[in-house]
Amino acid sequence: MFTTQGLFASTECPERETCRRNPCLFSHKPPAKLKSPPPSIATPFPAGAGRTAPAALPEASTSTGASTPNPAKRHVNESSTGSSPPRKLLKAVEGDGRAAGKTKAVPTAKSKAPATAGPPVLQASAAASKVPLTDRQQMLGRIYTQFTTLYAQILPRKPTLASEHALAQELEIYNKTNSKTYRNGTINVLLSIKKRTPPTTLSHPSVGTEGEVNARAAAAKEYPAVQLTPEDLQTALLTPEQLLTWGYVTATPEEWGPGGEEPSLTGKEAKCERCDRMFTVRPDPDTNECQYHWGRIWGRKLEGKRKKIYTCCQLEHPHEGCTRGCHVFYETDPATLHKRHSFSSTEGPPEEGVQPLPIVAIDCEMIYTTAGMSVARVSVVNATGEAVFDELIRLSPGVDVLDYNTRFSGVSSLDIAKMDLTEARSALRSIIGPDTIVIGHAGENDLKTLRMIHQKIVDTTQLFPHPDGFPRRRALRELASEHLNRTIQAGASSSGESSMGAVGHSSVEDARATLDLVRWWICERKKRLSTS
């Protein structure tokens, strides 16, 4: 037997006279000689005695007549029976229900753990894991923190993205390592994530696990090497019905006349595309007359609510414009466009000794003029991505510039332009014939501004449809980032091509991106067919 420590020597035995323990751990001295218990311990009553309410309530009568309470045991629930095991004594608590010096609240059966932000929790079997779960959870927390920092600008759009990618990244590391290399493998991945460029969109090349990012980069290097043939593109060609649905001009009705009878709208009223106000078109506009937002309206979830935000200034819609400029207008009706400059078809035999290309990709940059939206630059690349035509286009007589729209067009001057639209169309006939497959992104806009009618079209907006369906379209910039791991339309051309302006797009770069997206689509289609 062990020697007793006397911890209960000052506490009266609960069984009192009926106690059969010898020796007993508790005291059998008269109550008057015992030390007073701590004032905050609940005072029970003699065996067989009636229970009393808390001190603030009147005492209930006892059945035994005993008047001296026994300060030995806490009050026991009345539903307890004699056969129930004795409960453990509780620590002395203060009046507010908290242990002295502690701030931990006692949870109730109905309380729920508050939703807290933090790293996700691994749902894995400890027995089956080759790495201790405590180590994995620790590394998962570090991965989550790194993704949270990296995704700071896009998490408002998808708050769960950091958690989802952290779990996927940890599993990716776990599957590639063992118990000895797991920690170093995680550290290497953390360093790699830290070096990534912070993404601004969900389709940015920096978004994803290391495996996903590396796979996209490797795939992007393979697709430019694929040689496209007209046979490859037959399934991607738009049908005559699709051409009409997507806004392509396929013919010029006789009632349109020869075209070109009203090249400019100078002196007449038009509706401003920027602020929706009516204004009189003039060649010398006031550059402070229009207040507008140059960015788009995006739906985002902020502060738990779905809001519409301008991408240019991050202000909530509606809000007065953040930019000032001149009034401009944009016409889309084919008959009206024909009045400004006539449409013409690519049909007909080419000139003697001229062999048009089988496949080209085209992109145009446009500016605001007194004729609406006019072409300012035309770029065409062949099936290998080589630029075969890249020219600035001089405006037609009687047409004046309203706004070069340099932020998007990249054009700030037409002083070095060598040809007008009619001359450019004539030069393009040696490149684009009736059998040439023309690739474009929203190509109906390019062909309309060129006043070109062509039947064999591949449009990447149709190959990569918007999740919301027609007429919504995905931006070329997002598609290039997602499928080619390529950044375009970022001001200075990432490929080194001149944008012919301080900022803005490069039509050569955009044409190549469109071509490579079609390569990607063809390669993916062949893979699906080979595995089906």
Secondary structure by P-SEA (a helix, b strand, c coil): ccccccccccccccccccccccccccccccccccccccccbbbbbcccbbbbccccbbbbbbcccccccccccccccccccccccccccccccccccccccccbbbbcccccccccccbbbbbcccccccccaaaaaaaaaaaaaaaaaaaccccccccaaaaaaaaaaaaaaaaaccccaaaaaaaaaaaaaaaccccccccccccccaaaaaaaaaaaaaaaaccccccccccccccaaaaaaacccccccccccccccccccccbbbbbccccbbbbbcccccccccccccbbbbbbbcccbbbbbcccccccccccccbbbbbbbbbccaaaaaaabbbbbccccccccbbbbcbbbbbbbbbbccccccccbbbbbcccccccbbbbbbbcccccccccccccccccccccccccaaaaaaaacccccccbbbbbccaaaaaaaacccccccccccccccccccccbbbbaaaaaaaccccccccccccccccccccbbbbaaaaaaaaaaaaaaaaaaaaaaaaac
